[in-house]
Amino acid sequence: MSELNNGDLIRGIGNGNGNGNGHYTAENIQVLEGLEAVRKRPSMYIGDTSSRGLHHLVYEVVDNSIDEALAGYCSDIDVIIHKDNSITVSDNGRGIPVDWHEKEKRSALEVVMTVLHAGGKFDKGSYKVSGGLHGVGVSCVNALSSVLKVSVFRDGKYYEQEYNIGKPVYPVREVGASDKTGTTVYFKPDDSIFTMTVFDREILSSRLRELAYLNKGIRLSIRDEREEDENGEYISEIFYSEKGLRDFIEYLDGMREKLMPEPIYIEGEKNNIPVEISMQYNTSFSENIHSYVNNINTHEGGTHLAGFRRALTRTLKAYADKSGMLAKLKFDISGDDFREGLTAIISVKVQEPQFEGQTKTKLGNNEVGGAVDTLVAELLSYYLEENPKEARTIVNKVILAATARHAARKARELVQRKNVLSGSGLPGKLADCSERDPALCELYLVEGDSAGGTAKQGRDRKFQAILPLRGKILNVEKAMQHRIFESEEIKNMYTALGVSVGTDEDTKALNMAKLRYHKVVIMTDADVDGSHIATLILTFFFRYMKEMIENGYVYIATPPLYLIKKGNNERYCWNEEEREATVTELTGNGKESNIHIQRYKGLGEMNAEQLWQTTMNPAFRTLRQVTIDNGTEADRIFSMLMGDEVPPRREFIEKNAKYARIDV
């Protein structure tokens, strides 16, 4: 997401020819006042105008309440989704100030609600730290809402003000007396701005749950007035954590077999930087480290993550050397080995965080890395000395990881030497495209040789390549690294994509310098087996090619479920609702007696022309881009779906499967 600059507030308009006669004068300069800039370019401020941006509005309002909680003035935050997809966020903090703002010549409340970058978080005396990634605040929410009403309870009184698309309907007014304190914000997103205005309760719940773990002792709740339970009560959830990150680790690692009875917990302050870390080793083969700065998930890492990794490697290696457990090992241990099977959460609070990276979620403050390094080294050393049994368990896990990595190196080198050994190095089953610009090329990962053959016939050979995959690929969630690189289907994906893996510092790092396709499309059957295969492939990408997802290169194809015919009239339908609506439209009565309905169980049931027409033609197809909105929740769900624990998986499927059935 781009940062705001003056060019977005004052910019030239027109077609480059000024006012049409070749002159470029002051008349051509448009000044966007107040919140007009937000409405003109909303994606600059909230990321996009679809689902992610829509939910970001709620996060911005909740972040204000969290700031009050971090300052010690708020303990309860409540979110309500109303029937019309409007939102109310309430807290019991101090309430936004309503007194006269001398410089702006209006109420401080109106300033906060209508001026970008205005608020208490810019005054170090008001908030020590504050959340919210880009600081656009509640005024941005106001600008992008058709209606917003704020109610403030403070100093024994109740105040309110309403706005239409960011403009006050009336001055801040005193409504009456009140014995409570806090702020309530009601808003309805503007449907002329957003391409979708239906909130997903699960997305909001996931964020509130995360905030509860990151801020122990604060109660957050959500109520959905669009849905009732079996007792006729609105669906609601409450999130509260007494142990904070220790509870968070237990939640994330609940589907994995733990190697120690309790998580390692580190909490302290160095150089005025509060640091909180919880970590736990398990029997898995993946590294799952999640880092936060002021409640922001820094999925690109940064100095705090680097400090943690340095201290972890140095401290564990020093203990292992001292204990003599590495004496018989015939090869070096790498930093990766100390992190295999580790789930960790790092949370720091920084007064003035400096973010960098592609999505502004990489911490750049050097002093934070040093603070984390020092604290982890100090407190982890104490833990290892005081818990010798757990310490030996960890070192044994590290030795096992190093041994497996040594075996995996040979398998990985085989994958990467394939280019030299076999000319082009491309898999024999790959039907490549003629285009050589990766930005224009697409690779379809297709389930089975039959569907692969149909896709090869139906594709546009200029820019679409086809790689058939035989059956269900290896479940990487339960496999050691050397087995992954020995898998034929996975080797084919690496070589077809042109990527390599492994550096001296990080043997799992993905090198995409020679990536051959910027669009990788997973295309499987629309049945239970097809969904399972798609999930296996997604698990592989999430664990071993996450950079592909983060760059927006991974998609899922959506083949139709039905072909409905009446005479010469043919219609494709992608779900049950479309099928019912189409039947009603074609028959007038919804009865299926005089029409033919074909249920596609597999891609192979379509001929090449049909597959192109419905699923591969860019002018008509629907591709679902795979994104990671919440890395910690994605980590938990993949480990639950592809791990060994059956009951949580069954519960998840029953809750989320819209059309559940058993194929016999």
C-alpha positions as CSV (number, residue, x, y, z in Angstrom):
1,M,0.0,0.0,0.0
2,S,1.4,3.3,-1.0
3,E,2.1,6.1,1.5
4,L,0.2,9.4,1.2
5,N,2.0,12.2,-0.6
6,N,1.2,15.7,-1.7
7,G,0.8,14.6,-5.3
8,D,-2.4,12.8,-4.2
9,L,-3.9,15.9,-2.6
10,I,-3.0,18.4,-5.3
11,R,-2.6,17.0,-8.8
12,G,-3.1,17.9,-12.5
13,I,-6.3,16.6,-14.2
14,G,-7.3,16.2,-17.8
15,N,-5.6,14.5,-20.7
16,G,-2.2,16.1,-20.5
17,N,-3.2,18.9,-22.8
18,G,-4.3,21.3,-20.0
19,N,-7.6,22.8,-20.8
20,G,-7.6,21.5,-24.3
21,N,-5.6,24.2,-26.0
22,G,-2.1,23.1,-24.9
23,H,-2.0,25.4,-21.9
24,Y,-1.3,24.0,-18.4
25,T,-2.3,26.7,-15.9
26,A,-3.6,27.0,-12.3
27,E,-7.1,26.1,-13.6
28,N,-5.9,22.6,-14.2
29,I,-4.9,22.0,-10.6
30,Q,-7.5,20.3,-8.5
31,V,-7.2,20.8,-4.7
32,L,-8.9,18.0,-2.7
33,E,-10.0,19.4,0.6
34,G,-10.8,17.6,3.8
35,L,-11.7,13.9,3.2
36,E,-12.3,14.3,-0.6
37,A,-8.8,12.7,-1.2
38,V,-9.9,9.5,0.6
39,R,-13.1,9.2,-1.5
40,K,-11.2,9.9,-4.7
41,R,-8.5,7.3,-4.0
42,P,-9.8,5.0,-1.3
43,S,-7.4,2.1,-2.1
44,M,-4.5,4.3,-1.1
45,Y,-5.8,4.5,2.4
46,I,-7.4,1.1,3.1
47,G,-5.8,-1.2,0.5
48,D,-8.7,-1.9,-1.8
49,T,-12.5,-1.4,-2.0
50,S,-13.5,-5.1,-1.8
51,S,-13.6,-7.4,1.2
52,R,-10.2,-6.5,2.6
53,G,-10.8,-2.8,2.6
54,L,-14.4,-3.2,3.9
55,H,-13.2,-5.1,7.0
56,H,-10.3,-2.7,7.4
57,L,-12.9,0.0,8.3
58,V,-13.9,-2.0,11.4
59,Y,-10.2,-2.5,12.3
60,E,-9.5,1.2,12.2
61,V,-12.4,2.0,14.7
62,V,-11.4,-1.0,17.0
63,D,-7.8,0.2,16.9
64,N,-8.8,3.5,18.5
65,S,-10.5,1.6,21.4
66,I,-7.4,-0.7,21.7
67,D,-5.2,2.5,22.0
68,E,-7.4,3.5,25.0
69,A,-6.9,0.0,26.5
70,L,-3.1,0.1,26.0
71,A,-3.2,3.5,27.8
72,G,-5.0,1.8,30.7
73,Y,-8.4,3.4,30.3
74,C,-10.5,0.8,28.6
75,S,-11.4,-2.9,29.4
76,D,-14.4,-3.7,27.1
77,I,-14.8,-3.4,23.3
78,D,-17.9,-4.5,21.6
79,V,-18.6,-4.9,17.8
80,I,-22.1,-5.4,16.4
81,I,-23.0,-6.3,12.8
82,H,-26.5,-5.1,12.1
83,K,-29.0,-6.7,9.7
84,D,-28.2,-4.1,7.0
85,N,-24.5,-4.7,7.3
86,S,-23.9,-1.5,9.2
87,I,-21.5,-1.6,12.2
88,T,-21.4,-0.4,15.8
89,V,-18.2,-0.3,17.8
90,S,-18.4,0.6,21.5
91,D,-15.8,0.9,24.2
92,N,-15.7,2.1,27.9
93,G,-12.6,4.3,27.5
94,R,-12.4,8.0,28.3
95,G,-14.4,9.1,25.3
96,I,-13.1,11.3,22.5
97,P,-12.6,14.9,23.8
98,V,-15.5,17.3,22.8
99,D,-14.1,20.6,24.0
100,W,-13.3,23.5,21.7
101,H,-10.2,23.1,19.5
102,E,-8.7,26.6,19.3
103,K,-6.6,26.1,16.1
104,E,-9.5,24.5,14.1
105,K,-12.2,26.6,15.7
106,R,-14.6,23.7,16.2
107,S,-15.1,20.7,18.6
108,A,-12.1,18.4,19.1
109,L,-14.5,15.5,18.3
110,E,-15.3,17.0,14.9
111,V,-11.6,17.5,14.2
112,V,-10.9,13.8,15.0
113,M,-13.8,12.6,12.8
114,T,-13.1,14.9,9.8
115,V,-9.4,15.7,9.6
116,L,-6.9,13.1,8.3
117,H,-4.0,12.3,10.7
118,A,-5.7,14.1,13.6
119,G,-6.0,12.5,17.0
120,G,-4.4,11.8,20.4
121,K,-2.0,9.1,19.0
122,F,0.1,11.9,17.4
123,D,0.6,13.4,20.9
124,K,3.2,11.4,22.9
125,G,1.6,12.6,26.1
126,S,-1.8,11.0,25.2
127,Y,-0.7,7.5,24.0
128,K,2.7,5.8,24.6
129,V,2.1,3.5,21.7
130,S,-0.8,3.2,19.2
131,G,-2.1,0.6,16.8
132,G,-3.3,1.1,13.3
133,L,-0.8,0.5,10.5
134,H,-1.1,3.7,8.4
135,G,-2.5,6.2,10.9
136,V,-5.5,7.1,8.7
137,G,-7.8,6.6,11.6
138,V,-11.5,7.0,12.1
139,S,-11.8,10.0,9.8
140,C,-11.0,7.7,6.8
141,V,-13.9,5.4,8.0
142,N,-16.1,8.5,8.1
143,A,-15.1,9.5,4.6
144,L,-16.0,6.1,3.2
145,S,-19.3,5.7,5.0
146,S,-22.7,6.9,3.7
147,V,-23.7,7.5,7.3
148,L,-21.7,7.7,10.5
149,K,-22.8,8.7,14.0
150,V,-20.4,9.0,17.0
151,S,-21.7,9.1,20.6
152,V,-19.3,10.2,23.4
153,F,-19.8,9.7,27.1
154,R,-17.5,11.7,29.3
155,D,-17.5,14.2,32.2
156,G,-21.0,13.0,33.2
157,K,-22.6,14.0,29.9
158,Y,-23.6,12.4,26.5
159,Y,-22.6,14.1,23.2
160,E,-23.2,13.1,19.6
161,Q,-22.6,14.1,16.0
162,E,-23.7,12.6,12.7
163,Y,-22.1,12.7,9.3
164,N,-23.0,12.0,5.7
165,I,-20.1,10.9,3.5
166,G,-17.7,12.5,6.0
167,K,-19.5,15.9,6.3
168,P,-21.1,16.9,9.6
169,V,-24.9,17.0,9.6
170,Y,-24.9,19.3,12.6
171,P,-22.4,20.6,15.2
172,V,-21.4,18.4,18.2
173,R,-24.4,18.6,20.5
174,E,-25.0,17.7,24.2
175,V,-27.8,15.1,24.4
176,G,-28.1,14.7,28.2
177,A,-26.5,13.3,31.3
178,S,-24.7,10.0,31.6
179,D,-22.8,8.1,34.3
180,K,-20.7,6.1,31.9
181,T,-17.6,6.9,29.8
182,G,-16.6,5.7,26.4
183,T,-17.1,6.1,22.7
184,T,-19.7,4.5,20.3
185,V,-19.2,4.7,16.6
186,Y,-22.0,3.6,14.2
187,F,-21.3,3.6,10.5
188,K,-22.6,2.1,7.2
189,P,-20.0,1.7,4.4
190,D,-20.8,3.6,1.2
191,D,-22.0,1.1,-1.4
192,S,-21.0,3.6,-4.2
193,I,-17.3,3.1,-3.0
194,F,-17.2,-0.6,-2.1
195,T,-17.7,-3.4,-4.5
196,M,-19.0,-5.5,-1.7
197,T,-20.7,-4.4,1.5
198,V,-21.4,-7.7,3.3
199,F,-19.3,-8.3,6.3
200,D,-17.8,-11.8,7.1
201,R,-18.2,-12.5,10.8
202,E,-15.4,-15.0,10.7
203,I,-12.9,-12.4,9.4
204,L,-13.9,-9.9,12.1
205,S,-13.9,-12.6,14.8
206,S,-10.4,-13.8,13.8
207,R,-9.0,-10.3,14.2
208,L,-10.8,-9.7,17.6
209,R,-9.5,-13.0,18.9
210,E,-6.0,-12.0,17.8
211,L,-6.3,-8.7,19.6
212,A,-7.6,-10.4,22.8
213,Y,-4.5,-12.6,22.8
214,L,-2.1,-9.7,22.1
215,N,-3.7,-7.6,24.8
216,K,-4.3,-9.8,27.8
217,G,-7.1,-8.7,30.2
218,I,-9.2,-6.9,27.6
219,R,-12.6,-8.3,26.7
220,L,-13.7,-8.0,23.1
221,S,-17.0,-9.2,21.7
222,I,-18.9,-9.5,18.5
223,R,-22.6,-9.9,17.9
224,D,-24.1,-10.7,14.5
225,E,-27.7,-9.5,14.2
226,R,-28.1,-11.1,10.8
227,E,-28.1,-14.7,12.2
228,E,-29.8,-16.4,15.1
229,D,-28.9,-19.6,16.9
230,E,-31.2,-22.5,17.7
231,N,-32.5,-20.6,20.8
232,G,-33.4,-17.5,18.7
233,E,-30.5,-15.5,20.1
234,Y,-28.2,-13.5,17.9
235,I,-24.9,-15.3,17.1
236,S,-22.2,-13.8,19.4
237,E,-18.7,-14.5,20.7
238,I,-16.6,-13.1,23.5
239,F,-12.8,-13.1,23.4
240,Y,-10.8,-12.7,26.5
241,S,-7.3,-14.0,27.5
242,E,-5.7,-13.9,31.0
243,K,-2.3,-15.3,29.8
244,G,-2.1,-13.5,26.5
245,L,0.6,-14.9,24.2
246,R,0.7,-18.2,26.2
247,D,-2.9,-18.7,25.4
248,F,-2.3,-17.7,21.8
249,I,0.4,-20.4,21.4
250,E,-1.9,-23.0,22.9
251,Y,-4.6,-22.0,20.4
252,L,-2.2,-22.1,17.4
253,D,-0.5,-25.3,18.4
254,G,-3.6,-27.1,19.5
255,M,-3.5,-29.5,16.5
256,R,0.2,-30.4,16.9
257,E,1.9,-32.8,19.3
258,K,3.8,-30.7,21.8
259,L,7.3,-31.5,23.0
260,M,7.1,-29.6,26.3
261,P,4.3,-29.3,28.9
262,E,4.1,-25.5,28.9
263,P,5.2,-22.8,26.4
264,I,8.4,-20.9,27.1
265,Y,7.3,-17.3,28.0
266,I,9.5,-14.2,27.8
267,E,8.4,-10.8,29.0
268,G,10.4,-7.7,29.8
269,E,11.4,-4.2,28.7
270,K,14.7,-3.1,27.1
271,N,15.5,0.4,26.1
272,N,11.9,1.4,26.9
273,I,10.6,-1.2,24.4
274,P,8.2,-3.7,25.9
275,V,8.8,-7.2,24.5
276,E,6.5,-10.3,25.0
277,I,7.3,-13.7,23.4
278,S,5.8,-17.1,23.8
279,M,7.3,-20.2,22.0
280,Q,6.8,-23.9,21.9
281,Y,8.4,-26.8,20.1
282,N,6.3,-29.6,18.5
283,T,6.8,-32.7,16.4
284,S,6.0,-31.0,13.1
285,F,8.6,-30.1,10.5
286,S,7.6,-26.5,9.8
287,E,8.6,-23.2,11.4
288,N,5.8,-21.0,12.4
289,I,6.9,-17.6,13.8
290,H,4.4,-14.8,13.9
291,S,5.6,-11.2,14.8
292,Y,3.6,-8.2,15.8
293,V,4.4,-4.5,16.4
294,N,1.7,-2.5,18.2
295,N,-0.8,-5.3,17.4
296,I,0.1,-5.1,13.7
297,N,1.0,-8.5,12.1
298,T,4.4,-7.8,10.5
299,H,4.2,-10.8,8.1
300,E,7.3,-9.5,6.3
301,G,9.3,-9.7,9.5
302,G,11.8,-7.0,10.3
303,T,14.3,-6.1,13.0
304,H,12.4,-7.7,15.9
305,L,12.2,-11.0,14.1
306,A,15.9,-10.9,13.1
307,G,16.8,-10.2,16.8
308,F,14.7,-13.1,18.0
309,R,16.3,-15.5,15.4
310,R,19.8,-14.4,16.3
311,A,19.3,-14.8,20.0
312,L,17.6,-18.2,19.6
313,T,20.3,-19.7,17.5
314,R,23.2,-18.3,19.6
315,T,21.7,-19.3,22.9
316,L,20.6,-22.8,22.0
317,K,23.9,-23.5,20.2
318,A,25.8,-22.3,23.2
319,Y,23.8,-24.6,25.5
320,A,24.1,-27.6,23.1
321,D,27.9,-27.2,22.9
322,K,28.2,-26.9,26.6
323,S,26.1,-30.0,27.2
324,G,28.2,-32.0,24.8
325,M,25.2,-33.2,22.8
326,L,26.6,-32.1,19.5
327,A,30.0,-33.9,19.9
328,K,29.1,-36.8,17.6
329,L,27.4,-34.7,14.9
330,K,29.5,-34.8,11.7
331,F,28.1,-31.7,10.0
332,D,27.3,-28.1,11.0
333,I,23.9,-27.0,12.4
334,S,22.2,-24.1,10.7
335,G,19.8,-21.5,12.0
336,D,16.9,-23.3,10.3
337,D,17.5,-26.4,12.5
338,F,16.9,-24.4,15.7
339,R,13.5,-23.3,14.3
340,E,12.1,-26.5,12.8
341,G,9.0,-27.5,14.7
342,L,8.9,-24.2,16.5
343,T,5.8,-22.1,16.9
344,A,6.5,-18.6,18.3
345,I,4.8,-15.3,18.7
346,I,6.8,-12.1,19.1
347,S,5.0,-8.9,20.2
348,V,6.7,-5.6,20.7
349,K,5.3,-2.1,21.5
350,V,7.2,0.7,19.8
351,Q,6.6,4.4,20.2
352,E,7.5,5.4,16.7
353,P,7.6,2.3,14.4
354,Q,9.2,2.7,11.0
355,F,7.7,0.3,8.5
356,E,9.1,-0.7,5.2
357,G,8.8,-3.5,2.6
358,Q,6.2,-4.1,-0.1
359,T,3.1,-3.9,2.1
360,K,4.6,-1.7,4.9
361,T,4.6,-4.6,7.3
362,K,8.3,-4.9,7.9
363,L,9.8,-3.2,10.9
364,G,12.9,-1.1,10.3
365,N,13.8,0.2,13.7
366,N,17.3,-1.1,14.5
367,E,17.0,-0.4,18.2
368,V,14.1,-2.9,18.4
369,G,16.3,-5.8,17.1
370,G,18.9,-5.2,19.7
371,A,16.3,-5.0,22.5
372,V,14.7,-8.4,21.5
373,D,18.1,-10.0,21.0
374,T,19.3,-9.0,24.5
375,L,16.1,-10.0,26.3
376,V,15.7,-13.4,24.5
377,A,19.3,-14.4,25.1
378,E,19.1,-13.5,28.8
379,L,15.8,-15.1,29.6
380,L,16.1,-18.1,27.4
381,S,19.4,-18.9,29.0
382,Y,17.7,-18.9,32.4
383,Y,15.0,-21.2,31.1
384,L,17.4,-23.8,29.7
385,E,19.4,-23.9,32.9
386,E,16.3,-24.2,35.1
387,N,14.6,-26.8,32.9
388,P,17.3,-29.3,31.8
389,K,14.7,-32.0,30.7
390,E,13.0,-29.6,28.3
391,A,16.3,-28.2,27.2
392,R,17.6,-31.7,26.2
393,T,14.3,-32.3,24.3
394,I,14.8,-29.1,22.3
395,V,18.4,-30.0,21.5
396,N,17.4,-33.5,20.4
397,K,14.8,-32.0,18.1
398,V,17.5,-29.7,16.6
399,I,19.8,-32.6,16.0
400,L,17.0,-34.5,14.3
401,A,16.2,-31.5,12.1
402,A,19.9,-31.1,11.2
403,T,20.2,-34.7,10.2
404,A,17.0,-34.5,8.0
405,R,18.3,-31.3,6.4
406,H,21.5,-32.9,5.5
407,A,19.5,-35.7,3.8
408,A,17.3,-33.1,2.1
409,R,20.2,-31.1,0.7
410,K,21.0,-34.0,-1.7
411,A,17.3,-34.2,-2.8
412,R,17.1,-30.5,-3.2
413,E,20.3,-30.3,-5.2
414,L,18.9,-33.0,-7.5
415,V,15.8,-30.8,-8.2
416,Q,18.0,-27.8,-9.0
417,R,20.5,-29.8,-11.1
418,K,17.7,-31.1,-13.3
419,N,18.2,-28.1,-15.7
420,V,21.8,-29.2,-16.3
421,L,21.1,-33.0,-16.5
422,S,18.2,-32.9,-18.9
423,G,18.6,-29.9,-21.2
424,S,15.6,-27.7,-20.6
425,G,15.0,-29.3,-17.2
426,L,11.3,-29.1,-17.7
427,P,9.0,-32.0,-16.7
428,G,8.0,-34.3,-19.5
429,K,4.3,-33.9,-18.7
430,L,4.5,-30.1,-18.9
431,A,2.8,-28.6,-22.0
432,D,4.5,-25.2,-22.1
433,C,3.3,-22.0,-23.6
434,S,5.1,-20.0,-26.4
435,E,5.2,-16.7,-24.5
436,R,8.4,-16.0,-22.6
437,D,7.4,-13.0,-20.5
438,P,6.5,-14.4,-17.0
439,A,4.1,-11.5,-16.4
440,L,1.9,-12.8,-19.3
441,C,2.2,-16.5,-18.7
442,E,-0.1,-18.8,-16.8
443,L,0.6,-22.3,-15.4
444,Y,-2.4,-24.6,-14.7
445,L,-1.8,-27.3,-12.1
446,V,-4.4,-29.9,-13.2
447,E,-5.7,-32.9,-11.4
448,G,-5.0,-36.1,-13.3
449,D,-3.9,-37.0,-16.9
450,S,-7.4,-37.1,-18.3
451,A,-8.3,-33.5,-17.3
452,G,-4.8,-32.5,-18.2
453,G,-5.3,-33.8,-21.7
454,T,-8.5,-31.9,-22.1
455,A,-6.9,-28.7,-20.7
456,K,-4.0,-29.1,-23.2
457,Q,-6.5,-29.2,-26.1
458,G,-8.7,-26.3,-24.8
459,R,-6.0,-23.9,-23.7
460,D,-4.6,-20.9,-25.5
461,R,-1.1,-22.2,-26.3
462,K,0.4,-18.7,-26.5
463,F,0.2,-17.9,-22.8
464,Q,-1.3,-21.0,-21.0
465,A,0.9,-23.9,-19.8
466,I,-0.5,-27.2,-18.4
467,L,1.1,-29.4,-15.8
468,P,-1.0,-32.5,-14.9
469,L,-0.5,-33.9,-11.4
470,R,-1.0,-37.5,-10.7
471,G,-3.5,-38.1,-7.9
472,K,-3.0,-36.6,-4.4
473,I,0.4,-35.0,-3.9
474,L,2.4,-35.5,-0.7
475,N,0.9,-34.0,2.5
476,V,3.8,-31.7,3.4
477,E,2.3,-31.0,6.8
478,K,3.3,-34.4,8.0
479,A,6.5,-35.0,5.9
480,M,10.2,-34.4,6.6
481,Q,11.9,-32.0,4.3
482,H,14.0,-34.6,2.4
483,R,10.8,-36.6,1.5
484,I,9.2,-33.4,0.1
485,F,12.1,-32.9,-2.4
486,E,12.0,-36.6,-3.3
487,S,8.3,-36.4,-4.3
488,E,8.0,-36.6,-8.1
489,E,5.0,-34.3,-8.3
490,I,6.6,-31.6,-6.1
491,K,9.9,-31.8,-8.0
492,N,7.8,-31.3,-11.2
493,M,6.2,-28.1,-9.7
494,Y,9.6,-26.7,-8.7
495,T,11.2,-27.3,-12.1
496,A,8.2,-26.2,-14.1
497,L,8.0,-22.9,-12.2
498,G,11.7,-22.3,-12.5
499,V,12.2,-21.5,-8.9
500,S,15.0,-22.8,-6.6
501,V,15.1,-23.2,-2.9
502,G,17.7,-22.9,-0.2
503,T,20.4,-20.3,0.8
504,D,23.2,-20.5,3.4
505,E,21.1,-18.6,5.9
506,D,17.7,-20.1,5.2
507,T,17.4,-23.5,3.5
508,K,13.7,-23.0,2.9
509,A,14.0,-19.5,1.2
510,L,12.5,-19.4,-2.2
511,N,14.5,-17.9,-5.1
512,M,12.0,-16.5,-7.7
513,A,14.6,-14.8,-9.9
514,K,13.9,-17.3,-12.7
515,L,10.1,-17.7,-12.1
516,R,8.5,-18.6,-15.4
517,Y,4.8,-17.8,-14.6
518,H,3.2,-14.9,-12.7
519,K,-0.1,-16.8,-12.6
520,V,-0.3,-20.3,-11.2
521,V,-3.9,-21.7,-11.3
522,I,-4.9,-24.7,-9.3
523,M,-7.6,-26.5,-11.3
524,T,-9.2,-29.6,-9.7
525,D,-12.6,-31.4,-9.9
526,A,-15.6,-29.8,-8.2
527,D,-16.0,-32.8,-5.8
528,V,-14.6,-33.9,-2.4
529,D,-11.5,-35.5,-3.9
530,G,-10.9,-32.4,-5.9
531,S,-11.2,-30.1,-2.9
532,H,-8.8,-32.4,-1.0
533,I,-6.2,-32.2,-3.8
534,A,-6.5,-28.4,-4.0
535,T,-6.0,-28.2,-0.2
536,L,-2.9,-30.4,-0.4
537,I,-1.4,-28.1,-3.2
538,L,-2.3,-25.0,-1.2
539,T,-0.7,-26.5,1.9
540,F,2.5,-27.0,-0.1
541,F,2.4,-23.4,-1.4
542,F,1.7,-22.0,2.1
543,R,4.5,-24.0,3.8
544,Y,7.2,-24.0,1.0
545,M,6.3,-21.3,-1.5
546,K,4.6,-18.6,0.6
547,E,6.4,-15.9,-1.4
548,M,4.3,-17.0,-4.4
549,I,1.1,-16.3,-2.5
550,E,2.4,-13.1,-1.0
551,N,3.2,-11.8,-4.5
552,G,-0.4,-12.6,-5.6
553,Y,0.7,-15.3,-8.1
554,V,-1.6,-18.2,-6.9
555,Y,-5.2,-18.6,-8.0
556,I,-7.9,-21.3,-7.9
557,A,-10.0,-22.0,-11.0
558,T,-13.8,-22.3,-10.6
559,P,-15.2,-24.8,-13.0
560,P,-19.0,-25.0,-13.2
561,L,-21.0,-27.5,-11.2
562,Y,-24.0,-27.8,-13.7
563,L,-24.9,-27.6,-17.3
564,I,-28.6,-26.9,-17.8
565,K,-30.2,-27.4,-21.2
566,K,-33.7,-26.7,-22.5
567,G,-33.9,-27.1,-26.3
568,N,-31.0,-25.1,-27.8
569,N,-30.7,-23.0,-24.7
570,E,-27.6,-23.9,-22.5
571,R,-26.6,-22.4,-19.2
572,Y,-23.7,-23.1,-16.9
573,C,-24.2,-22.8,-13.1
574,W,-21.5,-22.6,-10.4
575,N,-23.6,-23.3,-7.3
576,E,-27.0,-24.5,-6.1
577,E,-28.6,-21.0,-6.0
578,E,-27.7,-20.4,-9.7
579,R,-29.0,-23.8,-10.6
580,E,-32.4,-23.1,-8.9
581,A,-32.7,-19.6,-10.4
582,T,-31.8,-20.9,-13.9
583,V,-34.3,-23.7,-13.7
584,T,-37.0,-21.2,-12.6
585,E,-36.1,-18.8,-15.4
586,L,-36.1,-21.5,-18.1
587,T,-39.3,-23.3,-17.0
588,G,-41.2,-20.5,-15.3
589,N,-42.3,-22.9,-12.5
590,G,-39.0,-24.3,-11.1
591,K,-39.9,-27.8,-12.1
592,E,-37.1,-29.9,-13.7
593,S,-39.2,-32.3,-15.7
594,N,-38.7,-30.8,-19.2
595,I,-35.1,-29.8,-18.9
596,H,-31.8,-31.7,-18.8
597,I,-29.4,-31.0,-15.9
598,Q,-25.8,-32.3,-16.1
599,R,-23.8,-32.4,-12.8
600,Y,-20.1,-32.2,-13.5
601,K,-18.2,-34.4,-11.1
602,G,-14.9,-34.0,-12.9
603,L,-13.1,-31.7,-15.3
604,G,-12.8,-34.7,-17.7
605,E,-16.5,-34.7,-18.2
606,M,-16.2,-31.5,-20.1
607,N,-14.8,-31.4,-23.6
608,A,-12.0,-29.0,-24.5
609,E,-14.3,-26.3,-25.8
610,Q,-16.5,-26.3,-22.7
611,L,-13.4,-26.2,-20.4
612,W,-12.0,-23.2,-22.3
613,Q,-15.3,-21.5,-22.4
614,T,-16.2,-21.9,-18.7
615,T,-12.9,-22.1,-16.8
616,M,-9.9,-21.0,-18.9
617,N,-11.0,-18.1,-21.1
618,P,-9.9,-14.9,-19.4
619,A,-12.9,-13.1,-20.9
620,F,-15.3,-15.3,-19.1
621,R,-13.7,-17.3,-16.3
622,T,-13.7,-16.6,-12.6
623,L,-10.3,-17.0,-10.8
624,R,-10.1,-16.7,-7.0
625,Q,-6.8,-15.2,-5.9
626,V,-5.3,-16.8,-2.9
627,T,-4.3,-14.2,-0.3
628,I,-3.2,-14.4,3.4
629,D,-5.3,-12.0,5.4
630,N,-4.3,-13.5,8.7
631,G,-1.1,-15.6,8.8
632,T,-1.6,-16.9,12.3
633,E,-5.1,-18.2,11.6
634,A,-4.0,-19.6,8.2
635,D,-1.2,-21.5,10.0
636,R,-3.7,-22.9,12.5
637,I,-6.2,-24.0,9.9
638,F,-3.6,-25.7,7.7
639,S,-2.2,-27.6,10.6
640,M,-5.8,-28.6,11.6
641,L,-6.9,-29.6,8.1
642,M,-3.8,-31.6,7.2
643,G,-2.6,-32.8,10.6
644,D,-3.3,-35.9,12.6
645,E,-6.2,-34.7,14.8
646,V,-9.5,-35.8,13.3
647,P,-12.2,-34.3,15.7
648,P,-11.2,-30.6,15.1
649,R,-11.1,-31.3,11.4
650,R,-14.5,-32.9,11.4
651,E,-15.9,-30.0,13.4
652,F,-14.4,-27.4,11.0
653,I,-15.8,-29.2,7.9
654,E,-19.3,-29.5,9.4
655,K,-19.3,-25.8,10.3
656,N,-17.9,-24.5,7.0
657,A,-19.0,-26.9,4.3
658,K,-22.0,-25.3,2.6
659,Y,-22.9,-28.5,0.7
660,A,-21.6,-31.5,2.7
661,R,-22.0,-35.0,1.3
662,I,-20.1,-38.3,1.2
663,D,-19.0,-39.7,-2.2
664,V,-19.3,-43.4,-2.2
